[in-house]
Amino acid sequence: MNHSHRTLTQLLITVSAVTLLLMGCGTDDRSPPSTEPSVVDTNSADTVAVEALARIFSWRPADEPQGGSLARARDLLGPTLLTVVDANAAASTPPRTSLQWAHWREAGARIDAFPFASAEPSGDTDPTRIQHRKIGIEQSVVYPDGDTELLLPTAVIATLIHTADGWRLDTYQ
């Protein structure tokens, strides 16, 4: 075997190995997120804000009504948002569905959220009782065929309160 043929063979083997490795790194989990509370460090206001907003801004149009994602964050919510969750559950009429939501539902799409806490100060805080956080949120629509579509990013001011069970997201705007 000459040198160039051996080099080409080694290159093809390396490329094949890397391709197989990368193929194994992806996931194809299209199931809705668990409604079971996850282990979240409730001693960190940032962690609670990011996790709660990830649940709230990740949507499953095929599996839940528009606005239903708030209930998935229940274990991380303060009294103000818990009142909203309970009012939604007690409502006798289902929430109105937007055309966009209906399109995503029919397409079998899911919307994944990727929130991140800003280091920029966001108002008066009392480190032991109430904190405000600027949270950026990026969302991506994922279709069953693997196509993705980025939605416009948004930002919210999250208000967190400290309870006996740790920090809880009480409002966001």
C-alpha positions as CSV (number, residue, x, y, z in Angstrom):
1,M,0.0,0.0,0.0
2,N,1.5,3.3,-1.0
3,H,1.8,6.3,1.4
4,S,-1.1,8.4,-0.2
5,H,-3.5,5.4,-0.2
6,R,-2.7,4.7,3.5
7,T,-3.2,8.4,4.4
8,L,-6.5,8.4,2.6
9,T,-7.7,5.2,4.3
10,Q,-6.7,6.6,7.7
11,L,-8.6,9.9,6.9
12,L,-11.7,8.0,5.9
13,I,-11.6,5.9,9.1
14,T,-11.2,9.0,11.2
15,V,-14.0,10.8,9.5
16,S,-16.3,7.8,9.9
17,A,-15.5,7.4,13.6
18,V,-16.1,11.1,14.2
19,T,-19.4,11.0,12.3
20,L,-20.6,7.9,14.3
21,L,-19.5,9.6,17.5
22,L,-21.4,12.8,16.7
23,M,-24.5,10.9,15.6
24,G,-24.6,9.3,19.1
25,C,-24.4,12.7,20.8
26,G,-27.8,14.0,19.7
27,T,-31.1,13.3,21.2
28,D,-34.5,12.8,19.6
29,D,-36.7,13.2,22.7
30,R,-39.9,14.6,21.5
31,S,-41.8,13.8,24.6
32,P,-43.2,16.6,26.7
33,P,-41.2,17.5,29.8
34,S,-42.0,15.7,33.0
35,T,-44.6,17.2,35.3
36,E,-42.7,15.8,38.2
37,P,-40.8,18.4,40.2
38,S,-37.1,18.3,39.4
39,V,-34.3,18.9,41.8
40,V,-33.7,22.6,41.7
41,D,-31.4,24.5,44.0
42,T,-34.1,26.8,45.6
43,N,-31.4,28.6,47.6
44,S,-30.4,30.4,44.3
45,A,-32.8,33.0,43.0
46,D,-31.1,32.9,39.6
47,T,-31.5,29.1,39.3
48,V,-35.2,29.2,40.3
49,A,-35.9,32.0,37.8
50,V,-34.2,30.3,34.9
51,E,-35.7,26.8,35.6
52,A,-39.3,28.2,36.2
53,L,-39.1,30.3,33.1
54,A,-37.7,27.4,31.0
55,R,-40.8,25.4,32.0
56,I,-43.2,28.3,31.4
57,F,-41.8,29.3,28.0
58,S,-41.3,25.7,26.7
59,W,-44.6,24.9,25.0
60,R,-46.2,21.6,23.8
61,P,-49.1,22.6,21.6
62,A,-50.0,19.0,20.8
63,D,-50.3,18.0,24.5
64,E,-51.4,21.1,26.4
65,P,-53.7,24.1,26.0
66,Q,-52.2,27.5,25.3
67,G,-51.1,28.8,28.7
68,G,-50.9,25.3,30.2
69,S,-47.1,25.4,30.6
70,L,-47.4,27.6,33.7
71,A,-48.7,24.6,35.7
72,R,-45.5,22.7,34.9
73,A,-43.6,25.2,37.0
74,R,-45.9,25.0,40.0
75,D,-43.3,23.7,42.4
76,L,-41.2,26.9,41.7
77,L,-44.0,29.5,41.9
78,G,-44.9,32.0,44.5
79,P,-48.4,32.9,45.6
80,T,-49.2,35.4,42.8
81,L,-48.5,32.9,40.0
82,L,-50.0,30.0,42.0
83,T,-53.3,32.0,42.0
84,V,-53.1,32.2,38.2
85,V,-52.5,28.5,37.9
86,D,-55.4,27.7,40.2
87,A,-57.7,30.1,38.4
88,N,-56.8,28.6,35.0
89,A,-57.5,25.1,36.4
90,A,-60.9,26.2,37.7
91,A,-62.0,27.9,34.5
92,S,-65.0,26.4,33.0
93,T,-64.1,27.4,29.4
94,P,-60.8,26.5,27.8
95,P,-58.4,29.4,26.9
96,R,-58.7,30.8,23.4
97,T,-56.1,29.4,21.0
98,S,-54.1,31.6,18.7
99,L,-53.7,30.8,15.0
100,Q,-50.0,30.3,15.6
101,W,-50.6,27.8,18.5
102,A,-53.1,25.9,16.3
103,H,-50.5,25.7,13.5
104,W,-47.9,24.4,15.8
105,R,-50.4,21.8,17.2
106,E,-51.3,20.6,13.8
107,A,-47.7,20.4,12.8
108,G,-46.8,18.4,15.9
109,A,-44.2,21.0,16.8
110,R,-42.7,21.8,20.3
111,I,-41.2,25.0,21.5
112,D,-38.1,24.8,23.6
113,A,-37.0,27.7,25.8
114,F,-33.5,28.6,26.8
115,P,-33.6,31.3,29.5
116,F,-30.5,32.9,30.9
117,A,-30.0,35.3,33.8
118,S,-28.4,38.7,33.1
119,A,-25.6,40.0,35.3
120,E,-27.1,43.5,34.9
121,P,-28.8,44.9,38.0
122,S,-32.6,45.0,37.8
123,G,-34.1,47.1,40.5
124,D,-34.1,47.3,44.2
125,T,-33.7,44.0,46.0
126,D,-33.6,42.7,49.5
127,P,-31.2,39.7,49.3
128,T,-33.1,37.9,52.1
129,R,-36.7,38.5,51.0
130,I,-37.3,39.7,47.4
131,Q,-35.1,39.8,44.3
132,H,-35.6,41.0,40.7
133,R,-33.8,39.4,37.8
134,K,-33.5,40.3,34.2
135,I,-33.9,37.1,32.3
136,G,-33.4,36.7,28.6
137,I,-35.3,33.9,26.8
138,E,-34.6,32.4,23.5
139,Q,-37.1,29.9,22.0
140,S,-36.8,27.4,19.2
141,V,-39.7,25.7,17.4
142,V,-38.8,22.1,16.7
143,Y,-40.8,20.2,14.1
144,P,-41.1,16.4,14.0
145,D,-39.0,16.2,10.8
146,G,-36.1,17.9,12.7
147,D,-36.6,21.4,11.1
148,T,-36.1,24.2,13.6
149,E,-37.2,27.8,13.6
150,L,-35.9,30.5,16.0
151,L,-38.5,32.8,17.5
152,L,-37.6,36.4,18.4
153,P,-35.8,36.5,21.8
154,T,-37.6,38.2,24.6
155,A,-36.6,39.4,28.1
156,V,-38.6,39.6,31.3
157,I,-38.1,41.0,34.8
158,A,-38.6,38.2,37.2
159,T,-39.6,38.9,40.8
160,L,-38.6,36.2,43.2
161,I,-39.7,36.0,46.8
162,H,-38.0,34.0,49.6
163,T,-40.3,31.4,51.3
164,A,-39.7,28.8,53.9
165,D,-39.0,26.4,51.0
166,G,-36.5,28.7,49.3
167,W,-36.9,31.1,46.4
168,R,-40.0,31.1,44.3
169,L,-40.9,33.0,41.1
170,D,-43.8,35.2,42.0
171,T,-44.3,37.4,38.9
172,Y,-42.6,38.2,35.6
173,Q,-43.3,40.9,33.1
